[in-house]
Amino acid sequence: MNSIIFKSSRLAKRLLTFIKNSSSVEKILYSAILFFLFIALLLGVERISSQFSTVVPTQGGTFTEGIVGFPESISPIYAESNAEHDLTALIYSGLMRVDGDGDIVTDLAESYEISEDGNSYTFTIRDDAVFHDGTPITASDVVFTIEEIKNPASESPLRSTFLDVEVSALDASTVEFSLEEPYAGFLEQTTVGIVPRHIWENVTQDSLEFIEHSSSPIGSGPFKIKNVERSTDVGVPTNYTLTAFDDYTQGRPYLNNIEIRFFSNEAELLEALDKGRIDSAALVSPRSLENQNLARKRILTAPMLRSFGLFFNQAESEILSEDAVRKAIDMTINRENLAESIFSGYALPIETPLPFGTDVAVSQSDEVNSDPNALLEEEGWIKNPLTGIREKDEEELSFSIATADSDMFGEVANFIKHSLEQVGFSVTIETFDIAVLNQDVIRPREYEALLFGEAYDRVIDMYPFWHSSERDDPGLNVARYTSSDVDERLEDLRSERDERERRELLNAIVKELREDVPAVFLYSPEFIYIQDKRIKNISIPPIVRSANRFANVHEWFVYTDTVWNAFLD
């Protein structure tokens, strides 16, 4: 290489001397030739370099994200709001984690084993797993975390998840979970963040230390807390600055810092985004995108593992107890138009209870008869020529829809109302504050139809929503559906880990639900994430909760470097 450079240099000197002694016209011509030879040389060097080198991410860079809501306790034990879950996902890590493809992979755990009967899960913790303060993570920390979740005094939202699970430390690096009965989705539950026992074991909930450790916690996740800013009046956190954790189990993140800012509502969040005070924002409503300046941003989407529908409480409405009426409602509502007109296309129409983004493909409706008018008339529901409302035995074809008092639910409810009025229904919409809806309407099952949603984990468990034992409060079977065949399949689905068997069970369950029509399934929303174009390598899995957008945050990067292949690992 040095010989080539030396000879090229001598040749260049001779050419320059030759050009100097030439005429003006010749100088211009020779200079142009020399220029193009120089460009060709550079291109040749670049081509050779590209063959023997690779562009790789390098450390550096910061971005600022806005979140609606203010965190109180940043702990996996107590986290409830999106703001709390988002920070928890960045600061803590669990035995397992969800990766950018939506798979459950190891994190603090080096390996794990599942017993043949599916009742026992044994994890071996990595030797290099440490908390942000440098303290090694042991099985004792895992046991402490799970026991605190199970403790009634903690009032943890995760308590029911681990209530019937026994956890024990077999040695310093081995922990075992024992289940009362097999549960195919249990592995995902072990993604819960692990808290440091040496910090929390002597802290009571009514102490100042509890407040301090809850708002400025120590975890073992990809980022640790660098600074917290609070409002001067009530001391609520308004800004968190997080910095990369060098000893994170998956390797130090490429990004140096992430700044999180909190806002009271979406309007304030979008204003900050528009004025450049933040780089990114999640859970943005589709309609808000229409007036947003996104010149330096990109919109990332992912399916949310949630399905929304109209659930019928047949015990409260004699009209809705008629199969033909429910089927006519199902036929009438145009899901595609609903998704496009209300969600600007950021929702997927569905005909089954399963959301898009699940790892199981199920057959959709094979209904042949699609004329609701003909079906209703066959059953004796005739339109009154004066009112346009169908009647039978002097009774109007009417029912009410209960739902939450929000713009989105209101628009969906009105879409349903308008659609059904076209075929002769009379529909009344009743909206409630979400707390009132849950306490005074859903819990006592006092509604005729309920516009509501179901949220699933990655391993689909339909038991809470459709098993007959969940018909009454606190169960989530809001359609109060009962079927012995479906019950049996739901029980089998909970314990079945073979994917082929799970598909068959899901198809059988969905087929029967489609035939019985206890609900009309409408749409599955898409998760919307606005992010700065500078941030590369973002991979968002199907969303269980918004914090899943950070699944591969340690692999996000801004800057790159060129490295000779010989120096790559």
VMD Tcl script that draws the C-alpha trace (Angstrom):
set ca {
  {0.00 0.00 0.00}
  {2.85 2.44 0.91}
  {4.58 1.66 -2.42}
  {1.41 2.47 -4.32}
  {1.00 5.76 -2.47}
  {4.67 6.71 -3.09}
  {4.45 5.99 -6.83}
  {1.16 7.87 -7.08}
  {2.76 10.87 -5.38}
  {5.70 10.93 -7.82}
  {3.30 10.67 -10.75}
  {1.23 13.57 -9.41}
  {4.35 15.78 -9.09}
  {5.38 15.07 -12.68}
  {1.87 15.90 -13.91}
  {1.84 19.19 -12.01}
  {5.23 20.18 -13.51}
  {3.99 19.26 -16.97}
  {0.82 21.30 -16.51}
  {2.83 24.30 -15.27}
  {4.82 24.43 -18.51}
  {1.74 24.06 -20.73}
  {-0.43 26.69 -22.44}
  {-3.55 28.14 -20.78}
  {-5.94 25.91 -22.73}
  {-3.79 22.85 -22.08}
  {-3.66 23.74 -18.36}
  {-7.47 23.76 -18.14}
  {-7.68 20.45 -20.01}
  {-4.97 18.75 -17.96}
  {-6.38 20.12 -14.68}
  {-9.78 18.64 -15.52}
  {-8.18 15.28 -16.31}
  {-6.21 15.41 -13.06}
  {-9.38 16.27 -11.12}
  {-11.28 13.31 -12.54}
  {-8.32 10.99 -11.88}
  {-8.30 12.18 -8.27}
  {-12.05 11.50 -7.91}
  {-11.61 8.05 -9.42}
  {-8.79 7.35 -6.95}
  {-11.00 8.36 -4.02}
  {-13.85 6.17 -5.26}
  {-11.46 3.26 -5.62}
  {-10.15 3.70 -2.10}
  {-13.73 3.95 -0.78}
  {-14.71 0.78 -2.65}
  {-11.74 -1.10 -1.23}
  {-12.45 0.27 2.24}
  {-16.11 -0.83 2.07}
  {-15.04 -4.36 1.20}
  {-12.80 -4.67 4.23}
  {-14.71 -2.59 6.82}
  {-18.17 -2.40 8.42}
  {-20.29 0.50 9.68}
  {-21.31 -0.20 13.29}
  {-23.27 1.70 15.97}
  {-21.21 3.64 18.45}
  {-21.94 5.20 21.82}
  {-23.32 8.69 22.18}
  {-26.49 10.65 21.69}
  {-29.51 11.70 23.74}
  {-33.21 12.04 23.11}
  {-36.04 13.58 25.10}
  {-39.41 11.84 25.40}
  {-42.70 13.26 26.61}
  {-45.21 11.25 28.64}
  {-48.72 12.17 29.75}
  {-49.12 11.73 33.50}
  {-46.85 12.02 36.53}
  {-45.19 9.04 38.25}
  {-45.61 8.43 41.95}
  {-43.86 5.13 42.62}
  {-41.28 3.91 40.13}
  {-41.27 0.33 41.27}
  {-42.32 -2.86 39.47}
  {-44.18 -3.82 42.65}
  {-46.43 -0.75 42.69}
  {-46.41 0.64 39.12}
  {-49.89 1.32 37.73}
  {-49.87 4.30 35.36}
  {-48.22 4.41 31.93}
  {-45.68 6.92 33.25}
  {-44.69 4.53 36.04}
  {-44.50 1.49 33.74}
  {-42.41 3.42 31.19}
  {-39.78 4.42 33.74}
  {-39.85 0.99 35.34}
  {-39.08 -0.61 31.96}
  {-35.99 1.58 31.54}
  {-34.67 1.31 35.11}
  {-35.42 -2.31 36.09}
  {-34.84 -5.69 34.52}
  {-36.39 -9.09 35.18}
  {-35.30 -12.68 34.94}
  {-36.72 -12.62 31.42}
  {-37.49 -9.78 29.00}
  {-39.49 -9.13 25.86}
  {-37.22 -8.48 22.86}
  {-37.90 -6.36 19.79}
  {-39.57 -9.28 18.01}
  {-41.95 -9.93 20.90}
  {-40.17 -13.11 22.03}
  {-39.56 -13.85 25.72}
  {-35.78 -14.15 26.17}
  {-33.38 -14.25 29.11}
  {-32.24 -11.10 30.89}
  {-31.01 -11.47 34.49}
  {-31.39 -15.22 34.00}
  {-28.61 -17.08 32.27}
  {-30.89 -20.06 31.67}
  {-34.14 -21.65 32.81}
  {-35.86 -25.01 32.91}
  {-39.55 -25.91 32.89}
  {-40.60 -29.17 34.52}
  {-42.26 -31.78 32.34}
  {-45.63 -31.24 34.02}
  {-45.35 -27.44 33.59}
  {-45.73 -26.79 37.34}
  {-42.17 -25.71 38.07}
  {-39.87 -23.03 36.56}
  {-36.23 -22.92 37.67}
  {-33.95 -19.99 36.79}
  {-30.18 -19.61 37.08}
  {-29.11 -15.98 37.56}
  {-26.16 -14.62 35.57}
  {-22.86 -14.26 37.43}
  {-22.40 -10.70 36.11}
  {-25.89 -9.44 37.02}
  {-25.62 -6.40 39.31}
  {-27.80 -3.51 40.46}
  {-26.98 0.09 39.57}
  {-25.09 0.46 42.86}
  {-22.84 -2.47 41.97}
  {-24.45 -5.00 44.36}
  {-24.70 -8.51 42.85}
  {-28.23 -9.78 42.13}
  {-29.06 -13.05 43.88}
  {-31.98 -15.44 44.21}
  {-32.77 -13.68 47.50}
  {-33.63 -10.49 45.59}
  {-36.02 -12.41 43.34}
  {-37.76 -14.09 46.29}
  {-38.05 -10.76 48.11}
  {-39.61 -9.07 45.04}
  {-42.24 -11.77 44.51}
  {-43.11 -11.99 48.20}
  {-43.59 -8.23 48.36}
  {-45.90 -8.42 45.35}
  {-47.91 -11.14 47.11}
  {-48.02 -9.21 50.40}
  {-51.60 -7.88 50.85}
  {-50.23 -4.76 52.54}
  {-48.39 -3.76 49.37}
  {-51.64 -3.65 47.34}
  {-49.59 -4.51 44.27}
  {-51.50 -4.59 40.94}
  {-49.57 -7.80 40.21}
  {-50.71 -9.62 43.36}
  {-53.26 -11.83 41.61}
  {-50.62 -12.89 39.08}
  {-48.37 -14.48 41.73}
  {-50.94 -15.24 44.44}
  {-50.90 -19.01 43.88}
  {-47.19 -19.16 43.05}
  {-44.57 -20.27 45.56}
  {-41.04 -18.95 45.05}
  {-37.88 -20.22 46.77}
  {-34.11 -19.76 46.55}
  {-32.39 -23.11 45.92}
  {-29.00 -21.42 46.29}
  {-27.53 -17.94 45.80}
  {-28.00 -18.00 42.02}
  {-30.93 -20.40 41.55}
  {-34.60 -19.61 42.12}
  {-37.62 -21.85 41.66}
  {-41.27 -20.96 41.01}
  {-43.89 -23.59 41.85}
  {-47.38 -23.27 40.34}
  {-50.55 -24.90 41.66}
  {-51.43 -25.85 38.08}
  {-49.70 -25.39 34.69}
  {-50.05 -22.00 33.05}
  {-48.69 -21.59 29.51}
  {-48.25 -17.83 29.90}
  {-46.25 -17.89 33.12}
  {-42.86 -17.24 31.52}
  {-43.99 -13.75 30.51}
  {-44.81 -12.99 34.15}
  {-41.13 -13.41 35.03}
  {-40.31 -10.26 33.04}
  {-41.33 -8.29 36.16}
  {-38.47 -6.09 37.38}
  {-36.43 -7.28 40.36}
  {-35.89 -4.85 43.26}
  {-32.79 -4.83 45.52}
  {-33.53 -6.53 48.83}
  {-30.65 -4.78 50.60}
  {-32.41 -1.44 50.04}
  {-36.07 -2.35 50.51}
  {-36.22 -5.01 53.22}
  {-36.24 -2.57 56.15}
  {-38.31 0.17 54.51}
  {-41.93 0.69 55.57}
  {-44.54 2.21 53.28}
  {-45.20 5.16 55.57}
  {-41.56 6.21 55.87}
  {-39.65 8.98 54.11}
  {-37.23 6.36 52.83}
  {-40.11 4.69 50.98}
  {-40.90 7.94 49.18}
  {-37.24 8.53 48.35}
  {-36.54 5.01 47.05}
  {-39.82 4.94 45.13}
  {-39.13 8.15 43.22}
  {-35.35 7.66 42.79}
  {-35.00 3.87 42.62}
  {-32.05 1.61 42.01}
  {-32.65 -1.17 39.52}
  {-30.56 -3.20 37.08}
  {-32.06 -2.09 33.76}
  {-30.36 -0.46 30.75}
  {-30.57 3.05 32.24}
  {-30.13 4.45 35.73}
  {-31.30 7.71 37.26}
  {-28.90 10.63 36.89}
  {-31.11 13.53 37.96}
  {-34.71 14.26 39.00}
  {-36.39 17.66 38.68}
  {-39.55 18.43 40.66}
  {-42.20 21.12 40.60}
  {-41.54 23.85 43.14}
  {-45.09 23.87 44.51}
  {-46.00 20.23 45.26}
  {-42.73 18.45 44.56}
  {-44.11 16.26 41.76}
  {-41.40 14.92 39.40}
  {-41.48 16.86 36.13}
  {-38.29 15.61 34.51}
  {-36.08 12.53 34.81}
  {-32.62 12.31 33.25}
  {-31.44 8.73 32.79}
  {-27.92 7.67 31.86}
  {-26.64 4.44 30.35}
  {-25.79 1.63 32.78}
  {-22.34 0.28 31.89}
  {-22.95 -3.15 33.45}
  {-26.37 -3.91 31.97}
  {-26.67 -7.64 31.27}
  {-27.25 -7.10 27.54}
  {-24.33 -4.69 27.21}
  {-24.07 -0.94 27.71}
  {-26.71 0.92 25.70}
  {-25.42 2.94 22.74}
  {-27.38 6.03 23.80}
  {-25.75 8.05 26.55}
  {-28.88 9.60 28.03}
  {-32.67 9.59 27.86}
  {-34.59 12.54 29.26}
  {-38.23 11.96 30.26}
  {-40.59 14.93 30.66}
  {-44.14 14.70 32.01}
  {-47.26 16.56 30.87}
  {-50.77 16.92 32.24}
  {-52.55 16.08 28.98}
  {-52.04 15.24 25.33}
  {-52.52 18.85 24.19}
  {-49.52 19.97 26.27}
  {-47.52 16.98 25.07}
  {-48.20 17.72 21.39}
  {-47.40 21.41 21.84}
  {-44.00 20.48 23.29}
  {-43.44 18.08 20.40}
  {-44.41 20.71 17.84}
  {-42.07 23.31 19.37}
  {-39.13 20.89 19.60}
  {-38.97 20.71 23.39}
  {-39.25 16.92 23.17}
  {-38.15 14.50 20.44}
  {-40.66 11.70 20.89}
  {-44.09 10.79 22.25}
  {-46.12 7.60 22.53}
  {-49.81 6.70 22.79}
  {-50.70 9.65 20.59}
  {-54.30 9.65 19.33}
  {-54.67 9.18 15.54}
  {-56.66 12.39 15.04}
  {-53.89 14.50 16.61}
  {-51.45 13.47 13.88}
  {-53.39 15.39 11.23}
  {-52.29 18.81 12.54}
  {-48.86 17.83 13.82}
  {-45.60 19.07 12.29}
  {-43.64 15.85 11.77}
  {-40.92 17.12 9.42}
  {-38.05 15.71 11.52}
  {-40.04 12.85 12.99}
  {-41.28 9.47 11.86}
  {-44.36 7.57 12.93}
  {-43.74 4.03 14.17}
  {-46.65 1.67 14.72}
  {-47.20 -1.74 16.26}
  {-50.33 -3.82 16.91}
  {-51.72 -3.54 20.42}
  {-52.79 -6.84 21.99}
  {-56.23 -5.42 22.74}
  {-59.58 -6.03 21.13}
  {-62.65 -3.84 21.46}
  {-66.23 -4.81 20.95}
  {-69.88 -4.48 21.92}
  {-70.65 -7.00 24.67}
  {-74.26 -8.07 25.21}
  {-75.75 -8.64 28.67}
  {-78.69 -10.81 27.63}
  {-80.00 -11.06 31.18}
  {-80.71 -7.31 31.11}
  {-82.30 -7.18 27.66}
  {-84.90 -9.58 26.30}
  {-84.36 -8.15 22.82}
  {-80.61 -8.85 22.90}
  {-81.30 -12.42 24.02}
  {-82.62 -13.13 20.50}
  {-79.95 -14.76 18.32}
  {-81.25 -13.04 15.18}
  {-81.00 -9.58 16.73}
  {-77.39 -10.06 17.81}
  {-76.47 -11.50 14.42}
  {-78.16 -8.58 12.66}
  {-76.04 -6.15 14.72}
  {-72.95 -8.13 13.79}
  {-73.82 -7.97 10.08}
  {-74.66 -4.26 10.11}
  {-71.50 -2.69 11.54}
  {-68.85 -2.02 8.88}
  {-65.56 -2.52 10.73}
  {-63.41 -1.24 7.88}
  {-65.29 2.08 7.76}
  {-65.11 2.36 11.54}
  {-61.34 1.86 11.61}
  {-60.75 4.35 8.81}
  {-63.19 7.10 9.82}
  {-62.51 7.14 13.57}
  {-58.91 5.94 13.81}
  {-57.61 7.33 10.50}
  {-56.54 3.80 9.62}
  {-54.57 3.29 12.85}
  {-56.80 0.38 13.89}
  {-57.42 -3.03 12.39}
  {-60.96 -4.37 11.89}
  {-61.59 -7.70 13.65}
  {-64.39 -10.25 13.73}
  {-63.05 -12.41 16.56}
  {-62.10 -11.62 20.18}
  {-58.42 -12.01 19.35}
  {-56.43 -8.86 18.54}
  {-54.12 -8.55 15.58}
  {-50.48 -9.02 16.50}
  {-51.01 -12.34 18.29}
  {-48.79 -15.24 17.32}
  {-51.79 -17.42 16.49}
  {-53.71 -17.08 13.25}
  {-57.39 -17.91 13.53}
  {-60.09 -18.10 10.92}
  {-62.38 -15.09 10.63}
  {-66.13 -15.13 10.01}
  {-67.49 -17.46 7.36}
  {-71.00 -15.99 7.64}
  {-72.84 -16.31 4.31}
  {-76.00 -14.33 5.02}
  {-75.06 -10.64 5.19}
  {-78.49 -8.96 4.94}
  {-79.57 -7.81 8.43}
  {-82.85 -6.41 7.10}
  {-83.94 -9.77 5.71}
  {-82.90 -11.56 8.91}
  {-84.85 -9.18 11.15}
  {-87.96 -9.32 8.99}
  {-87.87 -13.12 9.05}
  {-87.99 -12.89 12.85}
  {-90.99 -10.55 12.77}
  {-89.24 -7.22 13.31}
  {-91.07 -4.86 10.92}
  {-90.23 -1.18 10.37}
  {-92.76 1.37 11.53}
  {-93.32 3.59 8.45}
  {-93.60 6.71 10.65}
  {-90.63 6.27 12.98}
  {-88.40 3.98 10.92}
  {-87.89 1.84 14.02}
  {-88.64 -1.87 13.81}
  {-91.31 -3.31 16.05}
  {-92.61 -6.71 17.06}
  {-95.60 -7.35 19.31}
  {-95.78 -3.58 19.96}
  {-92.21 -3.56 21.28}
  {-89.52 -1.41 19.67}
  {-86.19 -2.85 18.56}
  {-84.18 -0.81 21.04}
  {-81.35 -1.17 23.53}
  {-78.78 1.01 25.30}
  {-74.98 1.08 25.09}
  {-72.93 1.88 28.20}
  {-69.35 3.07 27.73}
  {-66.63 5.34 29.09}
  {-66.90 9.11 28.78}
  {-64.08 9.67 26.31}
  {-63.85 11.08 22.79}
  {-62.79 7.77 21.31}
  {-65.49 5.63 22.93}
  {-68.06 8.33 22.19}
  {-67.21 8.33 18.48}
  {-67.31 4.53 18.26}
  {-70.64 4.39 20.11}
  {-72.14 6.99 17.78}
  {-70.83 5.12 14.73}
  {-72.62 1.98 16.00}
  {-75.77 3.94 16.78}
  {-75.90 5.56 13.33}
  {-75.20 2.23 11.57}
  {-77.94 0.38 13.44}
  {-80.48 3.14 12.95}
  {-80.19 2.56 9.20}
  {-81.69 -0.92 9.61}
  {-84.37 0.05 12.13}
  {-82.77 -0.08 15.59}
  {-83.28 2.54 18.27}
  {-80.05 2.94 20.24}
  {-79.39 5.01 23.37}
  {-75.83 5.83 24.46}
  {-74.99 6.17 28.15}
  {-71.51 7.47 29.02}
  {-69.87 7.33 32.44}
  {-66.68 8.48 34.07}
  {-64.33 5.49 33.92}
  {-64.33 5.03 37.70}
  {-68.12 5.17 37.84}
  {-68.37 2.82 34.84}
  {-66.22 0.23 36.58}
  {-67.77 0.55 40.02}
  {-71.47 1.18 39.35}
  {-72.05 -0.34 35.91}
  {-69.59 -3.12 35.09}
  {-69.16 -4.65 38.54}
  {-72.93 -5.10 39.19}
  {-73.44 -5.93 35.45}
  {-76.05 -3.20 35.07}
  {-76.01 -2.59 31.32}
  {-77.72 -3.96 28.24}
  {-74.70 -3.62 25.96}
  {-71.20 -2.54 26.94}
  {-68.65 -0.96 24.60}
  {-65.47 -2.23 26.16}
  {-62.04 -3.75 25.51}
  {-60.03 -6.85 26.36}
  {-56.25 -6.77 26.90}
  {-54.20 -9.91 26.30}
  {-50.68 -11.07 27.09}
  {-48.41 -12.53 24.40}
  {-49.48 -16.06 25.20}
  {-53.22 -15.74 24.69}
  {-55.32 -16.63 27.74}
  {-59.04 -16.16 27.04}
  {-60.14 -17.71 30.35}
  {-60.67 -14.43 32.29}
  {-62.95 -13.03 29.57}
  {-65.05 -16.04 28.53}
  {-65.08 -18.75 31.20}
  {-68.45 -19.10 32.95}
  {-66.78 -18.85 36.38}
  {-65.86 -15.24 35.48}
  {-69.46 -14.15 34.75}
  {-69.84 -12.12 37.92}
  {-67.64 -9.55 39.63}
  {-64.66 -9.59 39.95}
  {-64.57 -11.72 36.79}
  {-64.06 -10.12 33.37}
  {-66.68 -12.12 31.45}
  {-68.72 -8.96 30.83}
  {-70.96 -10.74 28.28}
  {-71.87 -13.20 31.07}
  {-71.29 -15.93 28.50}
  {-71.78 -19.59 29.41}
  {-70.79 -22.67 27.41}
  {-69.59 -25.94 28.89}
  {-67.69 -26.78 25.67}
  {-65.92 -23.42 25.65}
  {-65.18 -23.73 29.39}
  {-63.40 -27.03 28.82}
  {-61.34 -25.67 25.94}
  {-60.44 -22.53 27.89}
  {-59.14 -24.68 30.74}
  {-57.08 -26.77 28.32}
  {-55.72 -23.64 26.63}
  {-54.33 -22.30 29.91}
  {-52.05 -25.28 30.39}
  {-51.27 -26.23 26.78}
  {-47.78 -25.18 25.62}
  {-47.71 -26.89 22.23}
  {-48.36 -24.24 19.57}
  {-50.23 -26.53 17.19}
  {-52.56 -27.69 19.96}
  {-53.09 -24.09 21.07}
  {-54.11 -23.06 17.55}
  {-56.67 -25.84 17.39}
  {-58.12 -24.88 20.76}
  {-58.26 -21.19 19.84}
  {-59.97 -21.94 16.53}
  {-62.56 -24.09 18.27}
  {-63.24 -21.39 20.90}
  {-63.47 -18.61 18.32}
  {-65.76 -20.66 16.08}
  {-68.24 -21.20 18.91}
  {-68.13 -17.55 19.95}
  {-68.83 -16.54 16.37}
  {-71.82 -18.85 16.28}
  {-73.26 -17.71 19.63}
  {-72.53 -13.97 19.13}
  {-72.24 -12.96 22.81}
  {-70.45 -9.86 21.50}
  {-69.69 -8.03 18.28}
  {-65.93 -7.63 17.89}
  {-64.96 -4.40 16.20}
  {-61.33 -3.32 16.10}
  {-57.84 -3.77 17.44}
  {-55.97 -0.45 17.81}
  {-52.46 0.24 16.63}
  {-49.84 1.70 18.94}
  {-48.52 5.03 17.64}
  {-45.03 6.20 18.52}
  {-43.58 9.46 17.20}
  {-39.79 9.39 17.32}
  {-36.95 11.57 16.06}
  {-35.41 10.35 12.79}
  {-31.96 10.48 14.40}
  {-32.72 7.43 16.54}
  {-31.96 4.24 14.62}
  {-32.63 0.52 15.09}
  {-35.95 0.81 16.95}
  {-37.83 -2.48 16.94}
  {-41.29 -2.41 18.56}
  {-42.99 -5.75 19.34}
  {-46.76 -6.21 19.60}
  {-47.78 -4.02 22.52}
  {-49.19 -5.37 25.80}
  {-48.49 -2.05 27.52}
  {-46.88 1.10 26.12}
  {-43.58 0.43 27.92}
  {-42.97 -2.43 25.44}
  {-41.73 0.21 22.96}
  {-38.46 0.14 24.93}
  {-37.99 -3.60 24.30}
  {-34.64 -3.12 22.53}
  {-33.80 0.38 23.79}
  {-30.24 -0.73 24.60}
  {-29.74 -1.27 20.85}
  {-31.02 2.14 19.73}
  {-28.29 4.44 18.43}
  {-27.58 7.83 16.86}
  {-23.94 7.64 15.80}
  {-21.97 5.12 13.75}
  {-18.32 4.37 13.11}
  {-16.40 2.47 10.45}
  {-14.37 -0.46 11.74}
  {-11.99 -2.72 9.81}
  {-13.43 -6.23 9.69}
  {-10.26 -7.65 11.24}
  {-11.07 -5.75 14.45}
  {-14.66 -6.93 14.74}
  {-15.47 -9.52 17.42}
}
mol new
graphics top color blue
foreach p $ca { graphics top sphere $p radius 0.5 }
foreach p [lrange $ca 0 end-1] q [lrange $ca 1 end] { graphics top cylinder $p $q radius 0.2 }
display resetview
